[in-house]
Amino acid sequence: MIELPVKDPCDLCVAAREEGWKVIDESEHTLTVINPWQFEVGQCCVITRRHVAMLLDLSDHECADVLVAARRVAEALVRTYRPLGILTFQNNGVFSGQETPHFHFHVVPRQRGSDWGIGPPQLATFEGAGREAGIAHDPRGDAQRRERVRVSARQLAETVNLIRSNLPE
C-alpha cells in the first residue's frame, strides 16, 4: 500500500481557492501554479482541480490535461528563462518524496550551477548538478536550503506574471 502524506487542510487546495495570484495557467482539469520553494527560478507545478492524492487516482481526461498543461508551461519557461533543460517529475507516496497529499506535476527550468540535482533535494544524485551518486542524503542542511529558496510573495507574483506573459497562444 502506498503511504500518503497527511496535511489538513491541503495546502494546494487552499492556494487554488484563496491565492489566485499564484495561478499561471488553467484548463478544465488543471491549474498551473508557482511553487513557493524556488529551488530553480520559475519552478512551478501542474495540479488537478479535483483533490486527488496521486497519479493512480487521476481520470484519463485529467492525465491528458496534466501533460498538455505541463507542455504549455514548459514552452513559457523556455521563452522566459532560456534554460539548459526542463525537468519534469511527479512523486507518489511519502517514500517517493511526496510531501503534499494532492497530485502535482513539477515543471522546472534547469540552469547551470544548480545544487538541486535531478529531483527533490533528498533524492538528488546528478554529477555536476547536485550530490554525487552514492552519497546518502544528510537532512541537516534542509532547513537552510529551504530558507534560501523561499522567496517573497512579491517576487513570486512577479515570476507568475513573467511566465504568464510568455505562455503560447
CNS distance restraints for C-alpha pairs under 8 A (distance, minus, plus):
assign (resid   2 and name CA) (resid  92 and name CA) 7.64 0.50 0.50
assign (resid   2 and name CA) (resid  93 and name CA) 5.59 0.50 0.50
assign (resid   2 and name CA) (resid  94 and name CA) 7.91 0.50 0.50
assign (resid   3 and name CA) (resid  93 and name CA) 5.25 0.50 0.50
assign (resid   3 and name CA) (resid  94 and name CA) 5.94 0.50 0.50
assign (resid   3 and name CA) (resid  95 and name CA) 7.47 0.50 0.50
assign (resid   4 and name CA) (resid  53 and name CA) 7.54 0.50 0.50
assign (resid   4 and name CA) (resid  92 and name CA) 7.64 0.50 0.50
assign (resid   4 and name CA) (resid  93 and name CA) 4.66 0.50 0.50
assign (resid   4 and name CA) (resid  94 and name CA) 5.52 0.50 0.50
assign (resid   4 and name CA) (resid  98 and name CA) 7.50 0.50 0.50
assign (resid   4 and name CA) (resid 101 and name CA) 6.23 0.50 0.50
assign (resid   5 and name CA) (resid  93 and name CA) 6.79 0.50 0.50
assign (resid   5 and name CA) (resid  94 and name CA) 5.76 0.50 0.50
assign (resid   5 and name CA) (resid  98 and name CA) 6.80 0.50 0.50
assign (resid   5 and name CA) (resid  99 and name CA) 5.68 0.50 0.50
assign (resid   5 and name CA) (resid 100 and name CA) 5.92 0.50 0.50
assign (resid   5 and name CA) (resid 101 and name CA) 5.39 0.50 0.50
assign (resid   6 and name CA) (resid 100 and name CA) 7.09 0.50 0.50
assign (resid   6 and name CA) (resid 101 and name CA) 6.17 0.50 0.50
assign (resid   7 and name CA) (resid  11 and name CA) 7.33 0.50 0.50
assign (resid   7 and name CA) (resid 100 and name CA) 6.66 0.50 0.50
assign (resid   7 and name CA) (resid 101 and name CA) 6.71 0.50 0.50
assign (resid   9 and name CA) (resid  13 and name CA) 7.70 0.50 0.50
assign (resid   9 and name CA) (resid  14 and name CA) 7.21 0.50 0.50
assign (resid  10 and name CA) (resid  14 and name CA) 6.28 0.50 0.50
assign (resid  10 and name CA) (resid 100 and name CA) 7.17 0.50 0.50
assign (resid  10 and name CA) (resid 101 and name CA) 6.93 0.50 0.50
assign (resid  10 and name CA) (resid 102 and name CA) 7.15 0.50 0.50
assign (resid  11 and name CA) (resid  15 and name CA) 6.10 0.50 0.50
assign (resid  11 and name CA) (resid 100 and name CA) 7.32 0.50 0.50
assign (resid  12 and name CA) (resid  16 and name CA) 6.10 0.50 0.50
assign (resid  12 and name CA) (resid  47 and name CA) 7.86 0.50 0.50
assign (resid  12 and name CA) (resid 100 and name CA) 7.72 0.50 0.50
assign (resid  12 and name CA) (resid 102 and name CA) 6.77 0.50 0.50
assign (resid  13 and name CA) (resid  17 and name CA) 6.09 0.50 0.50
assign (resid  13 and name CA) (resid  51 and name CA) 7.14 0.50 0.50
assign (resid  13 and name CA) (resid 102 and name CA) 7.93 0.50 0.50
assign (resid  14 and name CA) (resid  18 and name CA) 5.69 0.50 0.50
assign (resid  14 and name CA) (resid  19 and name CA) 7.33 0.50 0.50
assign (resid  15 and name CA) (resid  19 and name CA) 4.73 0.50 0.50
assign (resid  15 and name CA) (resid  20 and name CA) 6.99 0.50 0.50
assign (resid  15 and name CA) (resid  22 and name CA) 7.36 0.50 0.50
assign (resid  16 and name CA) (resid  20 and name CA) 6.00 0.50 0.50
assign (resid  16 and name CA) (resid  22 and name CA) 7.80 0.50 0.50
assign (resid  16 and name CA) (resid  23 and name CA) 7.40 0.50 0.50
assign (resid  16 and name CA) (resid  31 and name CA) 7.74 0.50 0.50
assign (resid  19 and name CA) (resid  23 and name CA) 7.88 0.50 0.50
assign (resid  21 and name CA) (resid 157 and name CA) 6.62 0.50 0.50
assign (resid  21 and name CA) (resid 160 and name CA) 7.77 0.50 0.50
assign (resid  22 and name CA) (resid  33 and name CA) 5.39 0.50 0.50
assign (resid  22 and name CA) (resid  34 and name CA) 5.60 0.50 0.50
assign (resid  22 and name CA) (resid 156 and name CA) 7.53 0.50 0.50
assign (resid  22 and name CA) (resid 157 and name CA) 6.72 0.50 0.50
assign (resid  22 and name CA) (resid 160 and name CA) 6.58 0.50 0.50
assign (resid  23 and name CA) (resid  31 and name CA) 6.52 0.50 0.50
assign (resid  23 and name CA) (resid  32 and name CA) 5.77 0.50 0.50
assign (resid  23 and name CA) (resid  33 and name CA) 4.48 0.50 0.50
assign (resid  23 and name CA) (resid  34 and name CA) 6.72 0.50 0.50
assign (resid  23 and name CA) (resid 160 and name CA) 7.24 0.50 0.50
assign (resid  24 and name CA) (resid  31 and name CA) 7.55 0.50 0.50
assign (resid  24 and name CA) (resid  32 and name CA) 5.39 0.50 0.50
assign (resid  24 and name CA) (resid  33 and name CA) 5.43 0.50 0.50
assign (resid  24 and name CA) (resid  34 and name CA) 6.90 0.50 0.50
assign (resid  24 and name CA) (resid 160 and name CA) 5.64 0.50 0.50
assign (resid  24 and name CA) (resid 161 and name CA) 7.40 0.50 0.50
assign (resid  24 and name CA) (resid 163 and name CA) 7.05 0.50 0.50
assign (resid  24 and name CA) (resid 164 and name CA) 5.41 0.50 0.50
assign (resid  25 and name CA) (resid  31 and name CA) 5.93 0.50 0.50
assign (resid  25 and name CA) (resid  32 and name CA) 5.05 0.50 0.50
assign (resid  25 and name CA) (resid  33 and name CA) 7.29 0.50 0.50
assign (resid  25 and name CA) (resid  69 and name CA) 7.84 0.50 0.50
assign (resid  25 and name CA) (resid  73 and name CA) 7.84 0.50 0.50
assign (resid  25 and name CA) (resid 164 and name CA) 6.98 0.50 0.50
assign (resid  26 and name CA) (resid  30 and name CA) 5.63 0.50 0.50
assign (resid  26 and name CA) (resid  31 and name CA) 4.37 0.50 0.50
assign (resid  26 and name CA) (resid  32 and name CA) 6.03 0.50 0.50
assign (resid  26 and name CA) (resid  69 and name CA) 7.70 0.50 0.50
assign (resid  27 and name CA) (resid  31 and name CA) 6.44 0.50 0.50
assign (resid  27 and name CA) (resid  65 and name CA) 7.24 0.50 0.50
assign (resid  27 and name CA) (resid  69 and name CA) 7.48 0.50 0.50
assign (resid  28 and name CA) (resid  65 and name CA) 7.72 0.50 0.50
assign (resid  29 and name CA) (resid  48 and name CA) 5.80 0.50 0.50
assign (resid  29 and name CA) (resid  49 and name CA) 5.48 0.50 0.50
assign (resid  29 and name CA) (resid  50 and name CA) 7.31 0.50 0.50
assign (resid  29 and name CA) (resid  61 and name CA) 7.63 0.50 0.50
assign (resid  29 and name CA) (resid  62 and name CA) 5.64 0.50 0.50
assign (resid  29 and name CA) (resid  65 and name CA) 6.32 0.50 0.50
assign (resid  29 and name CA) (resid  66 and name CA) 7.78 0.50 0.50
assign (resid  30 and name CA) (resid  46 and name CA) 6.50 0.50 0.50
assign (resid  30 and name CA) (resid  47 and name CA) 5.53 0.50 0.50
assign (resid  30 and name CA) (resid  48 and name CA) 4.45 0.50 0.50
assign (resid  30 and name CA) (resid  49 and name CA) 5.18 0.50 0.50
assign (resid  30 and name CA) (resid  62 and name CA) 7.39 0.50 0.50
assign (resid  30 and name CA) (resid  65 and name CA) 6.62 0.50 0.50
assign (resid  30 and name CA) (resid  66 and name CA) 6.43 0.50 0.50
assign (resid  30 and name CA) (resid  69 and name CA) 7.34 0.50 0.50
assign (resid  31 and name CA) (resid  46 and name CA) 5.74 0.50 0.50
assign (resid  31 and name CA) (resid  47 and name CA) 5.37 0.50 0.50
assign (resid  31 and name CA) (resid  48 and name CA) 6.29 0.50 0.50
assign (resid  31 and name CA) (resid  49 and name CA) 6.41 0.50 0.50
assign (resid  32 and name CA) (resid  44 and name CA) 6.91 0.50 0.50
assign (resid  32 and name CA) (resid  45 and name CA) 5.62 0.50 0.50
assign (resid  32 and name CA) (resid  46 and name CA) 4.25 0.50 0.50
assign (resid  32 and name CA) (resid  47 and name CA) 6.15 0.50 0.50
assign (resid  32 and name CA) (resid  69 and name CA) 7.11 0.50 0.50
assign (resid  32 and name CA) (resid  70 and name CA) 7.98 0.50 0.50
assign (resid  32 and name CA) (resid  73 and name CA) 7.71 0.50 0.50
assign (resid  33 and name CA) (resid  44 and name CA) 5.60 0.50 0.50
assign (resid  33 and name CA) (resid  45 and name CA) 5.43 0.50 0.50
assign (resid  33 and name CA) (resid  46 and name CA) 6.34 0.50 0.50
assign (resid  33 and name CA) (resid  47 and name CA) 7.44 0.50 0.50
assign (resid  34 and name CA) (resid  42 and name CA) 7.24 0.50 0.50
assign (resid  34 and name CA) (resid  43 and name CA) 6.45 0.50 0.50
assign (resid  34 and name CA) (resid  44 and name CA) 4.33 0.50 0.50
assign (resid  34 and name CA) (resid  45 and name CA) 6.38 0.50 0.50
assign (resid  34 and name CA) (resid 156 and name CA) 7.08 0.50 0.50
assign (resid  34 and name CA) (resid 159 and name CA) 7.98 0.50 0.50
assign (resid  34 and name CA) (resid 160 and name CA) 6.48 0.50 0.50
assign (resid  35 and name CA) (resid  42 and name CA) 7.99 0.50 0.50
assign (resid  35 and name CA) (resid  43 and name CA) 5.79 0.50 0.50
assign (resid  35 and name CA) (resid  44 and name CA) 4.73 0.50 0.50
assign (resid  35 and name CA) (resid  45 and name CA) 6.31 0.50 0.50
assign (resid  36 and name CA) (resid 150 and name CA) 6.34 0.50 0.50
assign (resid  36 and name CA) (resid 151 and name CA) 6.96 0.50 0.50
assign (resid  36 and name CA) (resid 156 and name CA) 7.26 0.50 0.50
assign (resid  37 and name CA) (resid  43 and name CA) 7.88 0.50 0.50
assign (resid  37 and name CA) (resid 146 and name CA) 6.89 0.50 0.50
assign (resid  37 and name CA) (resid 149 and name CA) 5.47 0.50 0.50
assign (resid  37 and name CA) (resid 150 and name CA) 5.14 0.50 0.50
assign (resid  37 and name CA) (resid 151 and name CA) 7.28 0.50 0.50
assign (resid  38 and name CA) (resid  42 and name CA) 6.87 0.50 0.50
assign (resid  38 and name CA) (resid  43 and name CA) 5.81 0.50 0.50
assign (resid  38 and name CA) (resid 149 and name CA) 4.99 0.50 0.50
assign (resid  38 and name CA) (resid 150 and name CA) 6.28 0.50 0.50
assign (resid  38 and name CA) (resid 151 and name CA) 7.07 0.50 0.50
assign (resid  39 and name CA) (resid  43 and name CA) 7.08 0.50 0.50
assign (resid  39 and name CA) (resid 116 and name CA) 6.80 0.50 0.50
assign (resid  39 and name CA) (resid 149 and name CA) 5.41 0.50 0.50
assign (resid  40 and name CA) (resid 108 and name CA) 6.66 0.50 0.50
assign (resid  40 and name CA) (resid 109 and name CA) 6.57 0.50 0.50
assign (resid  40 and name CA) (resid 110 and name CA) 6.62 0.50 0.50
assign (resid  40 and name CA) (resid 111 and name CA) 7.57 0.50 0.50
assign (resid  40 and name CA) (resid 114 and name CA) 7.44 0.50 0.50
assign (resid  41 and name CA) (resid 109 and name CA) 7.28 0.50 0.50
assign (resid  42 and name CA) (resid  77 and name CA) 6.99 0.50 0.50
assign (resid  42 and name CA) (resid 108 and name CA) 6.81 0.50 0.50
assign (resid  42 and name CA) (resid 109 and name CA) 6.54 0.50 0.50
assign (resid  42 and name CA) (resid 159 and name CA) 6.48 0.50 0.50
assign (resid  42 and name CA) (resid 160 and name CA) 7.97 0.50 0.50
assign (resid  42 and name CA) (resid 163 and name CA) 7.51 0.50 0.50
assign (resid  43 and name CA) (resid 106 and name CA) 7.39 0.50 0.50
assign (resid  43 and name CA) (resid 107 and name CA) 6.11 0.50 0.50
assign (resid  43 and name CA) (resid 108 and name CA) 4.54 0.50 0.50
assign (resid  43 and name CA) (resid 109 and name CA) 6.42 0.50 0.50
assign (resid  44 and name CA) (resid 106 and name CA) 5.97 0.50 0.50
assign (resid  44 and name CA) (resid 107 and name CA) 5.47 0.50 0.50
assign (resid  44 and name CA) (resid 108 and name CA) 6.41 0.50 0.50
assign (resid  45 and name CA) (resid 104 and name CA) 5.82 0.50 0.50
assign (resid  45 and name CA) (resid 105 and name CA) 5.22 0.50 0.50
assign (resid  45 and name CA) (resid 106 and name CA) 4.40 0.50 0.50
assign (resid  45 and name CA) (resid 107 and name CA) 5.79 0.50 0.50
assign (resid  46 and name CA) (resid  66 and name CA) 6.40 0.50 0.50
assign (resid  46 and name CA) (resid  69 and name CA) 6.78 0.50 0.50
assign (resid  46 and name CA) (resid  70 and name CA) 6.43 0.50 0.50
assign (resid  46 and name CA) (resid 104 and name CA) 5.51 0.50 0.50
assign (resid  46 and name CA) (resid 105 and name CA) 5.03 0.50 0.50
assign (resid  46 and name CA) (resid 106 and name CA) 6.52 0.50 0.50
assign (resid  46 and name CA) (resid 107 and name CA) 7.57 0.50 0.50
assign (resid  47 and name CA) (resid  66 and name CA) 7.50 0.50 0.50
assign (resid  47 and name CA) (resid 102 and name CA) 7.57 0.50 0.50
assign (resid  47 and name CA) (resid 103 and name CA) 5.90 0.50 0.50
assign (resid  47 and name CA) (resid 104 and name CA) 4.48 0.50 0.50
assign (resid  47 and name CA) (resid 105 and name CA) 6.47 0.50 0.50
assign (resid  48 and name CA) (resid  52 and name CA) 7.38 0.50 0.50
assign (resid  48 and name CA) (resid  62 and name CA) 7.14 0.50 0.50
assign (resid  48 and name CA) (resid  66 and name CA) 7.55 0.50 0.50
assign (resid  48 and name CA) (resid 102 and name CA) 7.86 0.50 0.50
assign (resid  48 and name CA) (resid 103 and name CA) 6.39 0.50 0.50
assign (resid  48 and name CA) (resid 104 and name CA) 7.06 0.50 0.50
assign (resid  51 and name CA) (resid 102 and name CA) 5.97 0.50 0.50
assign (resid  51 and name CA) (resid 103 and name CA) 7.52 0.50 0.50
assign (resid  52 and name CA) (resid  57 and name CA) 6.03 0.50 0.50
assign (resid  52 and name CA) (resid  58 and name CA) 7.04 0.50 0.50
assign (resid  52 and name CA) (resid 101 and name CA) 7.51 0.50 0.50
assign (resid  52 and name CA) (resid 102 and name CA) 5.39 0.50 0.50
assign (resid  52 and name CA) (resid 103 and name CA) 5.84 0.50 0.50
assign (resid  53 and name CA) (resid  57 and name CA) 6.71 0.50 0.50
assign (resid  53 and name CA) (resid 101 and name CA) 4.79 0.50 0.50
assign (resid  53 and name CA) (resid 102 and name CA) 4.24 0.50 0.50
assign (resid  53 and name CA) (resid 103 and name CA) 4.96 0.50 0.50
assign (resid  54 and name CA) (resid  58 and name CA) 7.15 0.50 0.50
assign (resid  54 and name CA) (resid  91 and name CA) 7.73 0.50 0.50
assign (resid  54 and name CA) (resid  92 and name CA) 5.55 0.50 0.50
assign (resid  54 and name CA) (resid  93 and name CA) 7.64 0.50 0.50
assign (resid  54 and name CA) (resid 101 and name CA) 7.46 0.50 0.50
assign (resid  54 and name CA) (resid 102 and name CA) 6.55 0.50 0.50
assign (resid  54 and name CA) (resid 103 and name CA) 4.71 0.50 0.50
assign (resid  54 and name CA) (resid 104 and name CA) 7.85 0.50 0.50
assign (resid  55 and name CA) (resid  92 and name CA) 6.88 0.50 0.50
assign (resid  55 and name CA) (resid 103 and name CA) 6.57 0.50 0.50
assign (resid  58 and name CA) (resid  62 and name CA) 5.81 0.50 0.50
assign (resid  58 and name CA) (resid  63 and name CA) 6.18 0.50 0.50
assign (resid  59 and name CA) (resid  63 and name CA) 6.26 0.50 0.50
assign (resid  60 and name CA) (resid  64 and name CA) 6.30 0.50 0.50
assign (resid  61 and name CA) (resid  65 and name CA) 6.19 0.50 0.50
assign (resid  62 and name CA) (resid  66 and name CA) 6.05 0.50 0.50
assign (resid  63 and name CA) (resid  67 and name CA) 6.65 0.50 0.50
assign (resid  64 and name CA) (resid  68 and name CA) 6.34 0.50 0.50
assign (resid  65 and name CA) (resid  69 and name CA) 5.95 0.50 0.50
assign (resid  66 and name CA) (resid  70 and name CA) 6.06 0.50 0.50
assign (resid  66 and name CA) (resid 105 and name CA) 7.56 0.50 0.50
assign (resid  67 and name CA) (resid  71 and name CA) 6.10 0.50 0.50
assign (resid  68 and name CA) (resid  72 and name CA) 6.25 0.50 0.50
assign (resid  69 and name CA) (resid  73 and name CA) 6.26 0.50 0.50
assign (resid  70 and name CA) (resid  74 and name CA) 5.98 0.50 0.50
assign (resid  70 and name CA) (resid 105 and name CA) 7.70 0.50 0.50
assign (resid  70 and name CA) (resid 107 and name CA) 6.53 0.50 0.50
assign (resid  71 and name CA) (resid  75 and name CA) 6.19 0.50 0.50
assign (resid  72 and name CA) (resid  76 and name CA) 6.46 0.50 0.50
assign (resid  72 and name CA) (resid 167 and name CA) 6.55 0.50 0.50
assign (resid  72 and name CA) (resid 168 and name CA) 6.60 0.50 0.50
assign (resid  73 and name CA) (resid  77 and name CA) 6.06 0.50 0.50
assign (resid  73 and name CA) (resid 107 and name CA) 7.57 0.50 0.50
assign (resid  73 and name CA) (resid 163 and name CA) 7.75 0.50 0.50
assign (resid  73 and name CA) (resid 167 and name CA) 6.49 0.50 0.50
assign (resid  74 and name CA) (resid  78 and name CA) 6.20 0.50 0.50
assign (resid  74 and name CA) (resid  86 and name CA) 6.93 0.50 0.50
assign (resid  74 and name CA) (resid 107 and name CA) 6.69 0.50 0.50
assign (resid  74 and name CA) (resid 108 and name CA) 7.94 0.50 0.50
assign (resid  74 and name CA) (resid 109 and name CA) 7.76 0.50 0.50
assign (resid  75 and name CA) (resid  79 and name CA) 6.34 0.50 0.50
assign (resid  75 and name CA) (resid 167 and name CA) 6.91 0.50 0.50
assign (resid  75 and name CA) (resid 168 and name CA) 7.00 0.50 0.50
assign (resid  76 and name CA) (resid  80 and name CA) 5.99 0.50 0.50
assign (resid  76 and name CA) (resid 163 and name CA) 5.84 0.50 0.50
assign (resid  76 and name CA) (resid 164 and name CA) 7.35 0.50 0.50
assign (resid  76 and name CA) (resid 166 and name CA) 4.78 0.50 0.50
assign (resid  76 and name CA) (resid 167 and name CA) 4.64 0.50 0.50
assign (resid  76 and name CA) (resid 168 and name CA) 6.65 0.50 0.50
assign (resid  77 and name CA) (resid  81 and name CA) 5.74 0.50 0.50
assign (resid  77 and name CA) (resid  82 and name CA) 7.20 0.50 0.50
assign (resid  77 and name CA) (resid  83 and name CA) 7.61 0.50 0.50
assign (resid  77 and name CA) (resid 109 and name CA) 6.42 0.50 0.50
assign (resid  77 and name CA) (resid 163 and name CA) 6.36 0.50 0.50
assign (resid  77 and name CA) (resid 166 and name CA) 7.56 0.50 0.50
assign (resid  78 and name CA) (resid  82 and name CA) 4.72 0.50 0.50
assign (resid  78 and name CA) (resid  83 and name CA) 6.00 0.50 0.50
assign (resid  78 and name CA) (resid 109 and name CA) 7.48 0.50 0.50
assign (resid  79 and name CA) (resid 166 and name CA) 6.23 0.50 0.50
assign (resid  80 and name CA) (resid 162 and name CA) 7.12 0.50 0.50
assign (resid  80 and name CA) (resid 163 and name CA) 6.24 0.50 0.50
assign (resid  80 and name CA) (resid 166 and name CA) 6.37 0.50 0.50
assign (resid  81 and name CA) (resid 109 and name CA) 7.44 0.50 0.50
assign (resid  83 and name CA) (resid 109 and name CA) 5.49 0.50 0.50
assign (resid  83 and name CA) (resid 110 and name CA) 5.45 0.50 0.50
assign (resid  83 and name CA) (resid 111 and name CA) 5.47 0.50 0.50
assign (resid  84 and name CA) (resid 109 and name CA) 7.50 0.50 0.50
assign (resid  84 and name CA) (resid 110 and name CA) 5.70 0.50 0.50
assign (resid  84 and name CA) (resid 111 and name CA) 5.56 0.50 0.50
assign (resid  84 and name CA) (resid 112 and name CA) 7.20 0.50 0.50
assign (resid  85 and name CA) (resid 109 and name CA) 6.06 0.50 0.50
assign (resid  85 and name CA) (resid 110 and name CA) 5.10 0.50 0.50
assign (resid  85 and name CA) (resid 111 and name CA) 7.27 0.50 0.50
assign (resid  86 and name CA) (resid 107 and name CA) 6.80 0.50 0.50
assign (resid  86 and name CA) (resid 108 and name CA) 5.50 0.50 0.50
assign (resid  86 and name CA) (resid 109 and name CA) 4.66 0.50 0.50
assign (resid  86 and name CA) (resid 110 and name CA) 5.74 0.50 0.50
assign (resid  87 and name CA) (resid 106 and name CA) 7.65 0.50 0.50
assign (resid  87 and name CA) (resid 107 and name CA) 5.89 0.50 0.50
assign (resid  87 and name CA) (resid 108 and name CA) 4.95 0.50 0.50
assign (resid  87 and name CA) (resid 109 and name CA) 6.38 0.50 0.50
assign (resid  87 and name CA) (resid 110 and name CA) 6.73 0.50 0.50
assign (resid  87 and name CA) (resid 118 and name CA) 7.39 0.50 0.50
assign (resid  88 and name CA) (resid 105 and name CA) 7.01 0.50 0.50
assign (resid  88 and name CA) (resid 106 and name CA) 5.27 0.50 0.50
assign (resid  88 and name CA) (resid 107 and name CA) 4.68 0.50 0.50
assign (resid  88 and name CA) (resid 108 and name CA) 6.26 0.50 0.50
assign (resid  89 and name CA) (resid 105 and name CA) 5.90 0.50 0.50
assign (resid  89 and name CA) (resid 106 and name CA) 5.26 0.50 0.50
assign (resid  89 and name CA) (resid 107 and name CA) 7.09 0.50 0.50
assign (resid  89 and name CA) (resid 119 and name CA) 7.32 0.50 0.50
assign (resid  90 and name CA) (resid 104 and name CA) 6.48 0.50 0.50
assign (resid  90 and name CA) (resid 105 and name CA) 4.82 0.50 0.50
assign (resid  90 and name CA) (resid 106 and name CA) 6.13 0.50 0.50
assign (resid  91 and name CA) (resid  96 and name CA) 5.47 0.50 0.50
assign (resid  91 and name CA) (resid  97 and name CA) 6.04 0.50 0.50
assign (resid  91 and name CA) (resid  98 and name CA) 5.07 0.50 0.50
assign (resid  91 and name CA) (resid 104 and name CA) 7.98 0.50 0.50
assign (resid  91 and name CA) (resid 105 and name CA) 7.95 0.50 0.50
assign (resid  92 and name CA) (resid  96 and name CA) 5.88 0.50 0.50
assign (resid  92 and name CA) (resid  97 and name CA) 7.53 0.50 0.50
assign (resid  92 and name CA) (resid  98 and name CA) 5.86 0.50 0.50
assign (resid  93 and name CA) (resid  97 and name CA) 6.77 0.50 0.50
assign (resid  93 and name CA) (resid  98 and name CA) 5.28 0.50 0.50
assign (resid  94 and name CA) (resid  98 and name CA) 4.84 0.50 0.50
assign (resid  94 and name CA) (resid  99 and name CA) 6.48 0.50 0.50
assign (resid  97 and name CA) (resid 120 and name CA) 7.12 0.50 0.50
assign (resid  97 and name CA) (resid 122 and name CA) 7.57 0.50 0.50
assign (resid  97 and name CA) (resid 123 and name CA) 7.76 0.50 0.50
assign (resid 110 and name CA) (resid 114 and name CA) 7.38 0.50 0.50
assign (resid 112 and name CA) (resid 129 and name CA) 7.58 0.50 0.50
assign (resid 113 and name CA) (resid 129 and name CA) 6.64 0.50 0.50
assign (resid 114 and name CA) (resid 129 and name CA) 5.56 0.50 0.50
assign (resid 114 and name CA) (resid 130 and name CA) 7.01 0.50 0.50
assign (resid 115 and name CA) (resid 129 and name CA) 5.50 0.50 0.50
assign (resid 115 and name CA) (resid 130 and name CA) 4.61 0.50 0.50
assign (resid 115 and name CA) (resid 131 and name CA) 7.57 0.50 0.50
assign (resid 116 and name CA) (resid 120 and name CA) 7.05 0.50 0.50
assign (resid 116 and name CA) (resid 121 and name CA) 5.62 0.50 0.50
assign (resid 116 and name CA) (resid 124 and name CA) 6.37 0.50 0.50
assign (resid 116 and name CA) (resid 129 and name CA) 6.44 0.50 0.50
assign (resid 116 and name CA) (resid 130 and name CA) 5.20 0.50 0.50
assign (resid 116 and name CA) (resid 131 and name CA) 7.99 0.50 0.50
assign (resid 117 and name CA) (resid 121 and name CA) 6.81 0.50 0.50
assign (resid 117 and name CA) (resid 123 and name CA) 7.87 0.50 0.50
assign (resid 117 and name CA) (resid 124 and name CA) 4.33 0.50 0.50
assign (resid 117 and name CA) (resid 125 and name CA) 5.57 0.50 0.50
assign (resid 117 and name CA) (resid 126 and name CA) 5.12 0.50 0.50
assign (resid 117 and name CA) (resid 127 and name CA) 7.86 0.50 0.50
assign (resid 117 and name CA) (resid 129 and name CA) 4.93 0.50 0.50
assign (resid 117 and name CA) (resid 130 and name CA) 3.96 0.50 0.50
assign (resid 117 and name CA) (resid 131 and name CA) 6.60 0.50 0.50
assign (resid 118 and name CA) (resid 123 and name CA) 7.72 0.50 0.50
assign (resid 118 and name CA) (resid 124 and name CA) 5.34 0.50 0.50
assign (resid 118 and name CA) (resid 125 and name CA) 6.44 0.50 0.50
assign (resid 118 and name CA) (resid 126 and name CA) 5.98 0.50 0.50
assign (resid 118 and name CA) (resid 129 and name CA) 7.61 0.50 0.50
assign (resid 118 and name CA) (resid 130 and name CA) 7.54 0.50 0.50
assign (resid 119 and name CA) (resid 123 and name CA) 5.85 0.50 0.50
assign (resid 119 and name CA) (resid 124 and name CA) 5.26 0.50 0.50
assign (resid 120 and name CA) (resid 124 and name CA) 6.04 0.50 0.50
assign (resid 122 and name CA) (resid 137 and name CA) 5.63 0.50 0.50
assign (resid 122 and name CA) (resid 138 and name CA) 7.96 0.50 0.50
assign (resid 122 and name CA) (resid 139 and name CA) 7.51 0.50 0.50
assign (resid 123 and name CA) (resid 137 and name CA) 7.25 0.50 0.50
assign (resid 124 and name CA) (resid 130 and name CA) 6.03 0.50 0.50
assign (resid 124 and name CA) (resid 131 and name CA) 6.07 0.50 0.50
assign (resid 125 and name CA) (resid 129 and name CA) 7.98 0.50 0.50
assign (resid 125 and name CA) (resid 130 and name CA) 5.86 0.50 0.50
assign (resid 125 and name CA) (resid 131 and name CA) 5.01 0.50 0.50
assign (resid 125 and name CA) (resid 132 and name CA) 5.43 0.50 0.50
assign (resid 125 and name CA) (resid 133 and name CA) 4.86 0.50 0.50
assign (resid 125 and name CA) (resid 134 and name CA) 7.63 0.50 0.50
assign (resid 125 and name CA) (resid 135 and name CA) 7.98 0.50 0.50
assign (resid 126 and name CA) (resid 130 and name CA) 5.27 0.50 0.50
assign (resid 126 and name CA) (resid 131 and name CA) 6.24 0.50 0.50
assign (resid 126 and name CA) (resid 132 and name CA) 6.13 0.50 0.50
assign (resid 126 and name CA) (resid 133 and name CA) 6.55 0.50 0.50
assign (resid 127 and name CA) (resid 131 and name CA) 6.68 0.50 0.50
assign (resid 127 and name CA) (resid 132 and name CA) 5.34 0.50 0.50
assign (resid 127 and name CA) (resid 133 and name CA) 7.02 0.50 0.50
assign (resid 128 and name CA) (resid 132 and name CA) 7.90 0.50 0.50
assign (resid 131 and name CA) (resid 135 and name CA) 6.87 0.50 0.50
assign (resid 141 and name CA) (resid 145 and name CA) 6.18 0.50 0.50
assign (resid 142 and name CA) (resid 146 and name CA) 6.01 0.50 0.50
assign (resid 143 and name CA) (resid 147 and name CA) 6.12 0.50 0.50
assign (resid 144 and name CA) (resid 148 and name CA) 6.14 0.50 0.50
assign (resid 145 and name CA) (resid 149 and name CA) 6.38 0.50 0.50
assign (resid 146 and name CA) (resid 150 and name CA) 6.07 0.50 0.50
assign (resid 151 and name CA) (resid 155 and name CA) 6.27 0.50 0.50
assign (resid 151 and name CA) (resid 156 and name CA) 6.70 0.50 0.50
assign (resid 152 and name CA) (resid 156 and name CA) 6.27 0.50 0.50
assign (resid 153 and name CA) (resid 157 and name CA) 6.03 0.50 0.50
assign (resid 154 and name CA) (resid 158 and name CA) 6.25 0.50 0.50
assign (resid 155 and name CA) (resid 159 and name CA) 6.23 0.50 0.50
assign (resid 156 and name CA) (resid 160 and name CA) 6.12 0.50 0.50
assign (resid 157 and name CA) (resid 161 and name CA) 6.21 0.50 0.50
assign (resid 158 and name CA) (resid 162 and name CA) 6.16 0.50 0.50
assign (resid 159 and name CA) (resid 163 and name CA) 6.16 0.50 0.50
assign (resid 160 and name CA) (resid 164 and name CA) 5.92 0.50 0.50
assign (resid 161 and name CA) (resid 165 and name CA) 6.06 0.50 0.50
assign (resid 162 and name CA) (resid 166 and name CA) 6.73 0.50 0.50
assign (resid 163 and name CA) (resid 167 and name CA) 6.61 0.50 0.50
